[in-house]
């Protein structure tokens, strides 16, 4: 079986997220963009390398990364 890249699912809790932009700033692969009010958007999920920088840096614990089943 060929080595397949794990596909992540990134979930951002809109209730916890305060639109600080830390996840956008610290993502080494530029996975996120921001919408017009500053909320993070997962724009390039295929570029995610599972480093968890966004999860570790989020002061509100609003981001979860898990593997798509």
Secondary structure by P-SEA (a helix, b strand, c coil): cccccbbbbbbbccccccccccccccccccccccccccccccccccccccccccccccccccbbbbccc
